[in-house]
């Protein structure tokens, strides 16, 4: 994996984390449980993607 691909993957993980957190917060504010759950799922996907990249980095060192 090139440095550019790695940067794109990390950026995608951060984007998922931020948009997920925003959806989760918005869902709580307006009382929309479905939006809260969708946000939580998206944030967790970003967390998992970021963890996977960290594991790949550790394996290379």
Secondary structure, DSSP 8 states (H G I E B T S, - for coil): --HHHHHHHHHHHHHHHHHHHHHHHHHHHHT-HHHHHHHHHHHHHHHHHHHHHHHHHHHH-
